[in-house]
Amino acid sequence: MRPYFTTLILFIACSSQSQSLQVHVSDERGVALGYATVQFPSLSRGGYSDSSGTVEFRNLPAGQQELSVALVGYFAQKMKVTVPGQPVISVKLVPQWLKEVVITGTMKEVIRSESPISVEIITPKLFRRNPSPNLFEAIGMVSGVQPVIGCNVCNTGDIHINGMEGPYTLVLMDGMPIVSGLGTVYGLMGIPNSLIERVEVVKGPAGALYGSEAMAGMINVITKSAAHAPRLSAEIFGTTWGEINADVGVALKAGKNARGLLGINTFLYDRPLDNNRDGFTDLTLQKRVSVFNKWQWARPHDRLAQLGARYVWEDRWGGQMNWTPAFRGGDSIYGESIYTHRLELFGTYQLPLQERIFTQYSFNTHRQNSVYGSTLYLANQDIGFVQTYWDKTWRQHDGLLGAALRYTRYDDNTPATILPDIILLPGIFVQDEWKFASKYRLLSGLRTDFHPIHGVVWSPRMALRYTPNDRNTLRASLGSGFRVVNLFTEEHAALTGARSVVLAEALEPERSWSGNLNWNARILRPGWFLSVDATGFYTYFTNRILPDYDTDPNLIIYKNLNGHAATRGVTLQLDYTDALPLKLLLGVTFMDVFQVTPNADGILKKMIQIHAPAWSGTWSANYTHPKSRVSVDCTGNWYGPQRLPILPNDFRPEFSPWFALLNLQVSRKFLRGIELYGGVKNLLNFVPKDPIMRPFDPFDKNINDPVNNPNGYTFDPSYNYAPLQGIRGFAGARWNW
């Protein structure tokens, strides 16, 4: 009996030892990581790694178990382990910044930390902390990026980057220029957040790759991948003002190799409100439908092929509270009514060759029927774009060589456009990224465009990246940009009220030189992660074309600047995450945007630009309770004084006050992909004062009254620096299957 007894004791000891497991957590260099969360979810067992990166589990049941390892600032790992099995399991975690891929800065897929161009990534998670129906509103959560409403009646606007107006910002969809011209005003408001995989923002000139309109920077909207989208997704939310937004997304499949995504977005607001009691709607009434379809094909050798399309229909109006479509275009009751039809196509095809040669193409057509009071504005614009480029890597060089062709046709019913304006703009570009001395990358590029009127236009670009270690990155860039202006596509909102557009001379293209200096530091400590991003920027303009609101209150006068203009400033952004889990995002921007011109005596005079606050900032705080899955989000923006368009002897201040917009949201996730949320927007209930001058006389029929109007004020709805919507509640639901 003794041998059997000894064998049994040995078996129990070995079995007991085999069912104990040590998990050792380290980074990719082998450095131990403490405070990592190590769990067996199905067993409800877990713990934290100690200072040596180790956590031990005893008395684990035999069989195959799922092991989960997570740490703030690193990508989580999941794996299958067998018990009994190896007594020690080693898990290596990869820092998140080493795997984030961007394409906007260089037209190539590169790791974000290795890109010589500073690129900011915004994911839908940030947008969900303050739900909004479109990209135009959501993009304001990026520091240094400001959505500006240019008209208090029709609520049209554009996006400013570092104080530069919307026409200086190029908006791309999946790398293709989609939103421009007339679409600068309405196209952004038709991009629902439900279609977005991520948004990449580049601050600074990119004309060497993308040509005109990229002087301030780029916003590249990356749509969801058809291959990885949920089979079915839906979201609906509404506000106490009566706004309703609904999204539906469906993943499609055709055969073995084709994957598609169909998305439908609708937005409805048909409840006129006049809380400031000026007789005008505080928010434009809107009906909008956006249909998006994208297809991707699996090809040999992972060659790329995708095609996307989007159609946007919108009917919006704002004006006096008793306006109806029966008064459209009349001069008795004032209203601004815009009917919009917009179609966009875009795609990429990699040629079936051994070399990496890509063809990208896009087309958009915009049809607009609008009235501003009694002024009828009918406009059609077609923009086609195609480019082919060769992506070649050799030795320590990573290069691009390409050619592009852009076709623009614009026509409207104004006297300035007797015949349709047709421009064919061919160009060639070259770019080289040189990797040397292991810590340096030098990017150089040159683009040449051939404008039919202005001739050859050169756009050089250079950027240097220096990485002293894996936690710090320095980037410096210098580049030139140009822009050819079509005023009626950019300033048609100037047709509102009493102001008309006047061209004082034949306009020359705007030119600029811009420089950026960026420092990014990543600090990882046990239990928390901090990213610090600081950027200094400077742009010098010649031939700057700026609207003159001051010479005549009835006109907006355009001419090339006799002098120079500049934009300079600093942006600081902090991104903090810890194991609570608490996430904090804080951004602060200081900028000085001005023009310098000689007066009648030849003395140089500095004028601050309109809608360019010297100080501005964003913040976002998120806390998620791990057990209850309840999240609390606090988001907001704050702005310092900004210069506003005023009339002569205006009783309203020329500069806006300091103000903040504060939002609060509570959400909870349930099983089966369901999430409910609700909260309050504009919690401080801040609204601008006197946004419309003389709202009781919108057609200026009684301005020549020295008794009741001694200052000669005219109707003007352009005095805007904040939304007219006050405090309001919202609630919604999401579902992903």
Secondary structure, 3 states (H helix, E strand, C coil): CHHHHHHHHHHHHHHHHHCCEEEEEEECCCCECCCCEEEEHHHCEEEECCCCCEEEECCCCCEEEEEEEECCCECCEEEEEEECCCCEEEEEECEHHHCCEECCCCCCCEEHHHCCCCCEEECHHHHHCCCCCCHHHHHHHCCCEEEEECCCCCCCEEEEECCECHHHEEEEECCEEEECCCHHHHCHHHCCHHHEEEEEEEECCCHHHHCCCCCCEEEEEEECCCCCCCCEEEEEEEECCCCEEEEEEEEEEECCCEEEEEEEEEEEECCCCCCCCCCECCCCEEEEEEEEEEEEECCHHHCCEEEEEEEEEEEEEEEECCCCHHHCCCCCCCEEEEEEEEEEEEEEEECCCCCEEEEEEEEEEEEEEEEECCEEEEEEEEEEEEEEEEEEEECCEEEEEEEEEEEEEEEECCCCCCCCEEEEEEEEEEEEEEEECCCEEEEEEEEEEEECCCEEEEEEEEEEEEEEECCEEEEEEEEEEEECCCHHHHCHHHHCCCCEEEECCCCCCEEEEEEEEEEEEEEEECCEEEEEEEEEEEEEEECCECCECCCCCCEEEECECCCEEEEEEEEEEEEEEECCCEEEEEEEEEEEEEEEEECCCCCEEEEECECCCCEEEEEEEEEEECCCCEEEEEEEEEECCCECCCCCCCCCCCECCCEEEEEEEEEEECHHHEEEEEEEECCCCCCCCCCCECCCCCCCCCCCCCCCCCCCCCCECCCCCCCCCCCEEEEEEEEEC
